[in-house]
């Protein structure tokens, strides 16, 4: 192929400019569509969770000298002065698996431990660790992902705790998952510090 024939085969400048503009527009539409899809998924994920299930719980990670460290025992965010709290810690962005962990854990706790929930020896709390008052939980319980954590309180102060790390591995079987939650919670309730 000669050098002259190569020049004749190239696209004229006005068409080349139009092709570049069309390509830019197509890419821009693609990016905007992807962003909209992510936002729609996020909004649907938020509406999928039960309204009011996320709780702001501000327990001090290290009480100051002016703070007795006692956690209030009134309202929805109450913590037992002496007892166990089963926490589900999550972030604002929540996938289907995250919502499933919360749902199955709540069902297991509420079904197997109705008496303990009523008498106050056990409490169930769903906490968004991205809320300012709750960020300390990430360090307090060494959280690396959405987690179910059991915490024993004595005199209103957190003590022994256990992260139920198998929740992610057991998501393929609701019965096995809920048996794990129930047996772990039962053992934790029975154990004394």
N, C-alpha and C positions, 0 to 999 in steps of 0.2 A: 504494500500500500504506500503510495507516494505521500509526501508531506502535504501537497495541495489537496488531495482527496480527503485527508483527515480534517482539514479546515472546513470543507464543505459539509461534512457530516455533523459538525457541532451545532448546537442550538443557537438560533439568533438571540442577541442580547435582550430584546423586549420579552421574548417567550421565557428565557431563563429567569428573568426577574419575576415574572408571573408565577412560574413554577415554585420558586423560593417562597413567595408570598403565600401561595396555596399550602405548601408544606408547613409553614409557620402557623397558619390558621388551623390546620388539622391537628398539629401538635398541641396548640393552645386549647382547642376543644377537648382533646384527650385528657390533658392535665386538669382542666376544670371539671370534666365529668368524673375523673377519679377522686377529686377532692369532694365533690357533692356526694358521691357514693360512700365515702368514709364518714362524712357528716350524717348522712341518713342512717347508716349502721349505728353510729354512736347514739343518735336520738332514739332509735328503736331499742337499743340496749338499755338506755335509761328508763324508757317507759315500760320495759319488760320487768324491771324490778318492782316489787311491791312498794307503793308510796309509803314513806315514813319508816322504812326498815333500816335506813342508815342513821346511826346515832353518833353524836359528838360526845365523847367521853373524855373528860380532862382529868386524868389521874396524874399526879405528879410522879415523874420518874425518879427524882431525888428531892424529897421534901426539904424546903429551906428551914432555917432556924425559926422563922416566924410562922411557919406552916406546920400544923400538927400532923399532916400527912393523912388525915382521916378523910375518907371519901364519902360524899353525901349519900344518904340512903333514901332520898325522895325522888319521885318522878320516874320517867321512863329510863333515864340513864343511871338509875340507882345501882350501886354495887353493894353486895352484902358485906356487912361489917366483918362477919366470919362466914366463909363459904367459898363456893367456886363460881367463876364466871367462864362460860364457854363463849369465846369471841370468834367471830368471823371477820378477819381483817381484809379489806379490799381497797382498790384504788378507784378513781373516778371512771376510768375506762374499764369496761367489764365485758368479757367475752361470754359466749354461751356456757362454756365449762365453768367459769367463775360463778355464774348465776346458778348453775346446777349444784355446785358445791354448797352454796348458801342454802338453796332450797332443800336438798337432801339432808344436810346437817340439821337445819331447823326442824324438819319433819322427825328425824330420829330423836333429837333432844326433847321436843314437845310431846312425842308419843311415849317414849320410855321413861321420862323423868317428870311427868306432870305433877306428881306430889312434891318433888324437890323444888320445882319452879314455883309452886304455890306457897310452900313454907319458907322460901327464901334461901335454902341451902345451895341452890343453883340458880344462876341467871344466864340468859341468852342475850348477847349483844352483837349487833352488826355495826362495824366501825369503818369509816372511810379514813384511811391513814393519810390522805392528801389534804384533809382539812387541818388547818393550822393547829388547833388544839390537840390533834391526834398524832402528829408526826413523831412524837417521842416513842410511840409504840414500835416503830421500825427498829430503833436501837434497843429498846427495852427487851424485845422478844426476838431479836436478830432476824427480822422478816426479810425474805428475799423475793417473795411472791405472795399472792393471795393465800391466806393461811387460816386454819382453825387452830386456836390456841386455848388450852385450859389453864386458868390461873387461880391459885388458891389465895384467898385473902384472910388475914388474921388482924383483928383490931382495925379494920379498914385499910390495911396496907397490903400491897401485892407481895406474895412470897414465891413459893415453888410454882413452876409453870412447865407445861409440856406442849410442844408444837406437834400436832397430828400430821406428820409429813406424808403419810401414805394416801392422803385424800386425792392427790393428782393421779396416782397409780391405779386407784380403784374406781375411777370414773366410768369404766365400761360395764359395771354391774352394780345397780342400785342396792340390791340386798346385801351384797358383800360390803359395800361402802357404808351403809347404815349400821350393819353389824359392827364394823370397825369403830365408828363413832360411838355407838352405844357401849361396847365393851371397854373402850379407852376411857370414856367418861365415867363409867361405873367404877373402874379400877382407880381412877383419880379421886373420885368422891370417897372411896373406902380407905385410901391411903391417908396416913396422918404424917404431917411434917415432922 
